[in-house]
Amino acid sequence: MTRLALAWVLLLVLLALQVAAALAHAGWVAGLLAPVMIGLVAFLFMDLGRASALSRIFALAGLFWLVILGGLTSVDFLARHDYPTPMLTRP
């Protein structure tokens, strides 16, 4: 079996584990499996293990911006407040 086919099968197995965890209401497992899946894609499909330094720098820059966007999204979500709307009374 080639390296890419093995990576594909591993990704499918990890996806099945995530679906099973979601059905069992253990969503925290997805947070553990997601970095493993990202690593498989980065090192096996994108071939970052044998890539040039410039390719690795751009991959890290993309990861850096993904972290920034995720952080800004969470700050926006945490900064929102649910203020009660005033009741209008009839005179």
C-alpha positions in Angstrom: 0.0 0.0 0.0 1.4 3.4 -0.9 2.1 6.1 1.6 -0.8 8.3 0.4 -3.3 5.4 0.5 -2.2 4.5 4.0 -2.7 8.2 5.1 -6.1 8.2 3.5 -7.1 5.1 5.4 -5.8 6.5 8.6 -7.8 9.7 8.0 -10.9 7.7 7.4 -10.3 5.7 10.7 -9.9 8.9 12.6 -13.0 10.3 11.0 -14.9 7.2 12.1 -13.6 7.7 15.6 -14.7 11.3 15.6 -18.2 10.4 14.4 -18.5 7.7 17.1 -17.4 10.1 19.7 -19.9 12.7 18.6 -22.7 10.1 18.7 -21.6 9.1 22.2 -21.7 12.8 23.3 -17.9 12.9 23.9 -17.1 15.8 21.7 -13.9 16.6 23.5 -12.4 13.6 21.6 -12.6 15.6 18.4 -10.2 18.2 19.9 -7.7 15.4 20.5 -8.0 13.8 17.1 -8.0 17.0 15.0 -4.3 17.8 15.5 -3.4 14.2 14.6 -5.4 14.6 11.4 -3.8 17.9 10.6 -0.3 16.4 11.2 -1.2 13.5 8.8 -2.3 15.9 6.1 0.7 18.2 6.6 3.4 15.6 6.6 2.0 12.9 4.3 -0.1 14.7 1.8 1.7 18.0 1.7 5.1 16.3 2.1 6.4 18.9 4.6 8.9 16.5 6.0 10.9 16.6 2.8 9.9 20.1 1.7 12.1 23.1 1.4 12.6 25.6 4.2 10.5 28.2 2.3 7.5 25.8 2.1 7.8 25.0 5.8 7.8 28.7 6.6 4.7 29.4 4.5 3.0 26.4 6.1 3.8 27.8 9.6 2.6 31.2 8.5 -0.7 29.8 7.5 -1.0 28.0 10.8 0.0 31.3 12.6 -2.8 33.2 10.8 -5.3 30.4 11.5 -4.5 30.7 15.2 -4.9 34.5 15.0 -8.3 34.2 13.3 -9.5 31.6 15.8 -8.4 33.8 18.6 -10.2 36.9 17.2 -13.3 34.8 16.7 -13.3 33.6 20.3 -12.7 37.1 21.6 -15.7 38.3 19.6 -17.8 35.5 20.9 -16.7 36.1 24.5 -17.1 39.9 24.3 -20.8 39.7 23.3 -23.3 40.2 26.1 -27.0 39.4 26.1 -28.6 42.6 27.3 -32.3 42.5 28.1 -34.5 44.6 25.8 -36.6 47.2 27.6 -40.3 46.6 27.7 -42.4 49.2 26.0 -45.4 50.3 27.9 -48.5 51.9 26.4 -49.4 55.3 27.8 
